Amino acid sequence: MQQITIDAASQHLHELIEAAINGEEIIITKDEQPVIKLTPVISEKKRSPLFGSAKGLITITDNFDEPLEEFQDYM
């Protein structure tokens, strides 16, 4: 984690943005108090779904294929 004053941050903003994009945490201080945390908006790479990870989450009832009562008039 890097801490830097507002004055220094304004002079080195480009470098600070690059450091944040590369994963470094940047804290900008005012009067020796932390006021801003500079972090990237870019999200981490999405992981591929793990095969079988949803096992047991979905169930199908025994009467799934039976006609619905609401549609009896149309059959």
Buried (B, 14 or more C-beta within 10 A) or exposed (E): EEEBEEEEBEEEEEEBEEBBEEEBEBBBBEEEEEEEEBEEEEEEEEEEEEEEEEEEEEEEEEEEEEEEEEEEEEE
